[in-house]
Amino acid sequence: MKALTVRQPWAWLLIHGTKDIENRNWPTSLRGEIAIHAAKGMPRGEYADAKDFVEHIDPRLAACMPEPAELVRGAVIGTMVLRKCVTAHPSPWFTGPYGFVMDTPQPCDPIQARGGLGFWNWEPDEPKIHITERERDLVLRACDTFINSPERSRLELRQAIVEDLERRFEQKAEGRKV
């Protein structure tokens, strides 16, 4: 997934506020869902300027903006859909010279990540759980049993498999022999 690093509080305003345009001095042809990464740095003066800017657009929004120390930094905080790149727009958030028109904000729990300039590739770290050959065989046998079970007991069998696997992974994470 492509990601865009945005300084706070602008990143928060995109994901949690009403900001529908991210201004840049370069155009893009990229379209689609992108991750919004809150930059690690945030000059105090920039926060004050941003709050003043928001005050003119929406005083109620400005009043509920988190304080600088409360803003997440150095992490992906959500996703948005990039619809188009414009050089003019009626949105009060457009200051140009280019505006990335975005919508559909989807907040997420912060995922620490190193940002980048421009659009950069980001893949969330998936927890890596390595299973033994024996565990793999158990899962495959359980799947075979699941597939060959009558319809009325599949839900019960699925639940039992999930519970067994969760127990095994908990034991493995605690360092106990499975």
C-alpha positions in Angstrom: 0.0 0.0 0.0 1.2 3.5 -0.7 1.5 5.9 2.2 1.8 9.6 2.6 3.5 11.2 5.6 1.6 14.3 6.9 2.7 16.5 9.8 0.4 16.8 12.8 -2.1 18.2 13.3 -2.9 18.0 9.6 -2.8 14.2 9.7 -5.3 14.2 12.6 -7.6 16.6 10.7 -7.6 14.3 7.7 -8.4 11.2 9.6 -10.6 12.6 12.4 -11.7 16.0 11.2 -13.2 17.3 8.0 -10.0 18.0 6.1 -10.7 16.6 2.6 -7.6 18.0 0.8 -3.9 17.5 1.4 -1.9 20.4 -0.1 1.4 19.7 -1.8 3.8 21.5 -4.1 3.9 18.6 -6.5 1.2 16.8 -8.5 0.3 13.1 -8.5 -1.5 10.6 -10.7 -1.9 8.1 -7.9 -5.5 7.1 -7.1 -7.0 4.8 -4.5 -6.6 3.9 -0.9 -3.5 5.2 0.8 -2.2 5.1 4.4 -1.9 8.3 6.3 1.3 8.4 8.3 1.6 11.1 11.0 5.1 12.5 10.8 7.4 12.3 13.8 8.3 15.9 13.8 5.9 18.8 14.6 7.2 22.3 15.1 5.2 24.0 17.9 4.7 27.1 15.7 3.2 25.0 12.9 0.7 23.6 15.4 -0.4 27.1 16.4 -0.6 28.2 12.8 -2.7 25.1 11.9 -5.1 25.8 14.9 -5.6 29.4 13.8 -6.3 28.2 10.2 -8.8 25.6 11.5 -10.4 28.3 13.7 -11.4 30.3 10.6 -12.8 27.2 8.9 -14.6 25.5 11.8 -14.3 26.9 15.3 -16.0 23.8 16.8 -13.4 21.6 15.2 -10.6 23.8 16.4 -11.9 23.5 19.9 -11.8 19.7 19.9 -8.3 19.4 18.3 -6.0 17.4 20.6 -3.1 19.3 22.2 0.4 18.7 20.6 1.4 16.2 23.3 -1.7 14.2 22.7 -1.2 13.8 18.9 0.2 10.5 17.7 3.5 10.9 15.8 5.7 8.5 13.8 2.8 6.1 13.0 0.2 5.2 10.5 -3.1 6.5 11.9 -5.5 5.4 9.2 -6.4 5.3 5.5 -8.2 7.5 3.0 -9.1 7.2 -0.6 -7.2 9.6 -2.9 -9.7 10.6 -5.6 -7.9 13.2 -7.7 -5.2 15.9 -7.8 -6.4 19.4 -8.5 -5.0 22.9 -9.0 -8.2 24.7 -7.8 -11.0 23.5 -5.5 -13.8 25.2 -3.5 -12.9 23.4 -0.3 -11.7 25.8 2.4 -8.8 23.3 3.0 -7.3 24.0 -0.5 -4.3 26.3 -0.4 -2.5 24.8 -3.4 -0.6 24.7 -5.5 -1.8 21.1 -5.8 -4.5 19.5 -3.7 -5.0 15.8 -3.2 -8.7 15.4 -2.9 -9.4 12.6 -0.4 -12.4 11.0 1.3 -13.5 7.9 3.3 -11.2 8.3 6.3 -10.7 5.1 8.2 -8.9 5.6 11.5 -6.9 2.7 12.9 -4.9 2.1 16.1 -1.4 3.7 15.6 1.1 1.5 13.8 4.6 2.7 14.3 6.4 3.2 11.0 9.2 5.3 9.6 7.8 7.9 7.2 9.1 9.0 3.9 9.0 11.8 1.3 6.4 11.7 -1.4 4.4 8.4 -1.6 6.2 5.5 -0.2 5.5 1.8 0.1 4.1 0.6 3.5 3.1 -2.8 4.6 1.9 -3.3 8.1 4.0 -5.8 10.1 2.0 -9.0 10.5 2.8 -11.0 13.6 5.0 -13.9 12.6 4.0 -17.1 14.2 6.0 -20.1 13.1 4.4 -23.5 13.4 6.1 -26.8 13.6 5.6 -29.6 11.1 3.5 -31.4 13.7 1.3 -28.4 14.2 0.8 -28.0 10.5 -0.2 -31.6 10.2 -2.7 -31.2 13.0 -4.3 -28.2 11.3 -4.5 -30.1 8.0 -6.1 -33.1 9.6 -8.5 -30.7 11.4 -9.4 -29.1 8.1 -10.0 -32.5 6.5 -12.3 -33.4 9.4 -14.1 -30.1 9.0 -14.6 -30.6 5.3 -16.0 -34.1 5.7 -18.3 -33.3 8.6 -22.0 -33.1 8.3 -23.4 -29.5 8.0 -25.0 -29.4 11.5 -21.6 -30.0 13.3 -19.3 -27.8 11.2 -19.8 -24.7 13.4 -19.0 -26.7 16.5 -16.0 -28.3 14.9 -14.7 -25.0 13.7 -15.0 -23.5 17.2 -13.1 -26.4 18.7 -10.3 -26.1 16.1 -10.0 -22.3 16.7 -9.9 -22.8 20.5 -7.3 -25.6 20.2 -5.1 -23.5 17.9 -5.5 -20.4 20.2 -4.4 -22.5 23.2 -1.4 -23.9 21.3 -0.3 -20.5 20.1 -0.6 -19.1 23.6 1.5 -21.9 25.0 4.0 -21.4 22.2 4.2 -17.6 22.9 4.8 -18.3 26.6 7.6 -20.7 25.7 5.9 -23.8 26.8 6.2 -27.0 24.8 3.1 -27.7 22.7 
